Amino acid sequence: MAYKKIILAGGNGYLGGILAKHFSVLAKEVVILARKPQPVKGNIKTILWNGKTEDVWVKELEDADLLVNLCGKNVNCRYTKKNREVIINSRVVPTKLLANVINKLIAPPKLWINITSATIYRHAEDQPQDEYTGEIGYGFSIDVCKVWENTFFENDTPKTRKIALRMGIVLGKNDGAFPRLLNLVKFGLGGKQGDGKQYVNWVHEQDAIRTIEWLLKNEKIDGIVNCTAPNAVTNKVLMDNIRKIYGIPFGLPTPAWLLSIGAIIIGTETELILKSRWVKPAVLLESGFEFQYGKIEHAIHDIISLSI
């Protein structure tokens, strides 16, 4: 085994499940910190935690190779006052807790990755936003990212390398955005959304996982890292490719005014659909990371071939 122990805090969701499976082959032990108990699966075990207080889970962090913090309420909801508070607290509170615990450990995790969001950058249709020259945007979702990352970096962890991994939209067959987009296509609603010119920063689930393993191996990388495919596409190109590869020749477009009504009905915000996210993974590319699925058509072909 390449590693002793991998810790996934809040790892009982979609991405956590994929990471657990991936690292179970590479590590002696994978520990998921979650609110609900789960049966042991091979060398993957779940330890209860509430993300707010110290308990028996603390000792699991000793001598870990990697801690990945995946905590955070899904932002795919209406931004009511209550939801705003939950969205922020569900990210900030566990991050503060983990920082406090790490600084008490004798042998803390070698690397701590906080999965943050590439939505922190401004609406961009003119040029890609990278880790060096990217401009931070404004609005609630950006405010969440800023306070989240500030909390992550405000406390020094001398023995633990830290990376804020600004993740794009993860595309995979079982969960996340892709199954929902594919359902729109199946029902003839897979046209462009809004004017279709907004960029989508995406990453295939396998490249997201490989990125985390890459960062674990490359000990000189720390700080801010973008985790998005190198070739962002517009919403129109994304939907065109899903239709073409799935074999649906047409798709009704959804104008912005209709999206605003639909967002209220399904309990989400139009910003999640209409904001242009054009992000470049400069740090990964400079370090020599090679994306298996760098182009959207290759990613969609792979996912659809597994979905049929």
Helices and strands as residue ranges (DSSP letters): E 3-9, H 14-24, E 27-34, E 44-48, G 56-61, E 66-69, H 81-102, E 111-117, G 118-120, H 140-154, E 161-167, E 169-171, H 177-186, E 199-200, E 202-204, H 205-217, E 223-227, E 233-234, H 235-246, H 256-266, H 271-274, H 282-286, H 296-307
